[in-house]
Amino acid sequence: MTRTPVPPNGRTRRVSPGKDWIAPIGGWRTDVEMADMPEDAAFQLDNFFPEANRVRARYGFLAFSTGLGADVQTVIPYSGVTNRLFAAAGDKIFDVTAGGVAGAPVVSGLASAHWSVQQYTNPAGQEFLRLVNGLDTPLIFNGTSWTNNFLVGTATLATQNVAVRNTAYTLSFFGTGSVTLSGAFSGTLNGTGVGNRVSLSFTPAAGTLVVTVTGTVTNAQLEKGAAATPYVASTMITGISDASLLAAVTAYRSRLWFIERDSTNVWYLATDAVSGAATVLPVGGNMKYGGTLVAINVWTIPVATGLQQCLVLISSEGEVIVFQGSDPSNAANWGLIGTFKLGRPLGSDRCLLSVGADLAIMTTDGIVPITKAVQLDRGATSLGAITARIGPTWRETVAAAGTSSEEWQLSSFPARQMAIVNLPSSFGPYQYVMNTETGAWCRFVGMPASCWATWQDRLFFGAADGTLYEAEVGANDNGAAIDALMVGAWSRFGDGLSTKLSKLIGVTAQIGVSTLMYGGISVDYQTKVPTALLSSVENNAAAKWGTAVWGVAKFPGISLVRKFASAGGAGSALAPTIRALISGSSGSVSEAAVVGGSVLYERGAPI
């Protein structure tokens, strides 16, 4: 006689079904109805970064260099024979390569710490940094020193005028002639011989210094600081009436190109030059919507014969102007490709970011790849924006934070596949972060960044407290716990609006030795921070190769574990909710990653 299973009845029916859920690797979504979210979406994803097969709590940050004395507004990486890292804060620039407490500044007496930076290599293989900010005389770093010679024609000096600030300067030269200073400062420096170098240190008033030359004066140098440094030829950019008006810089087709502040003028140097005479390119006649130029960068277009570079400008009104060619003085080698209208750019020169062959533009409408901008009308660009998945939140953020703050910045961290949008500090210590491989978004919370940069595959941010921090390192936030929260997709479990009573949540996760992970359920579109602790791996130190005992020692945080927690809650829509608190050392990381899990629930309201 064949046995048959007992049919379900009131006594044998399972009253606590389970529902599997997956980690929200599709990222934070605010562009879809909460009641109809994809199962791989997140209602909230703070300090959890969506990767291809899991969501991982971000690593921590720690103080890298302290004592810079003011808001760090620019982090300046340099790669050359020796790799260096600089930071601009207040009226100074510091060499912070070694970390620790900052020493004496390498440049001082500046008007702004917000710089546009371009590294450039000439045909001889020399690596330079060229910096402009629209307020100060442009700076240059030659791989060894920041010496800037504000005089022109220095081999054999002639009378000239120099714009100066109220800070220490030093004049030096060789020869038998003399140099008389007037205007912003009065004084005379007399030469003592062809082979003798004489110098004069002084502090002028802000204004114009008149330099009058008599007799033979060679290898003349006017530099900031109270002492003469080894002679360098002139580092000035001439042709423009006041080089301090140059506000943004990029390298394009073997030239350095600049935007003049509050204008529609572009300036460019001679081929392979980092200083010398600049030539103006007025582009106002190509602009249809008014405004001034604010940012400049390069777009690489795939064409039938390979790749073609184009020069891209964006105006304060969101008009994108694209040129091709390398020499505006030659009509056969220069031309306008077109102009395109987007939303207004956020911030200033930091609204553009090269991403592979594309160029991302950060605007009030979202972050738009230029390949989409040239194809779509402005009314439809939000559909092609890489911020489309958080579009409503983006527009709310722009409305709350405004468009003018220079703390807006679009940056990247390729080593971890991150694109980072820094938000103004008035909005809070937040960044919107995207996985550049999957397009999934999340939010980083608790990092008070003013600016970002990468150097040697490491991520750094400057802060208003005069500290340069390194991010994505360690298992704490400069001593505080990393607090990560994930609220997954809302689900009604195919049971419409009927009430469900959750009982238990199971989580498949990676839990490091310094991580406490909590699980729970949020109900009816309201986040409920979980307090039930998931049982974690033993609190053992990580095993070390060569000393650990095979089969006994553990490698916590690497292997997946299945853990459970009580998760009570009643509502028509439920969402898995995970919190990770990480409090480890600065010298290691503690994994806190979620792969998925299940929810045990009952149909109906609790009795």
Summary of the structure (lengths in Angstrom):
residues: 607
radius of gyration: 29.9
end to end distance: 43.1
largest distance: 124.2
contacts: 2056
relative contact order: 0.14
helix: 7%
strand: 48%
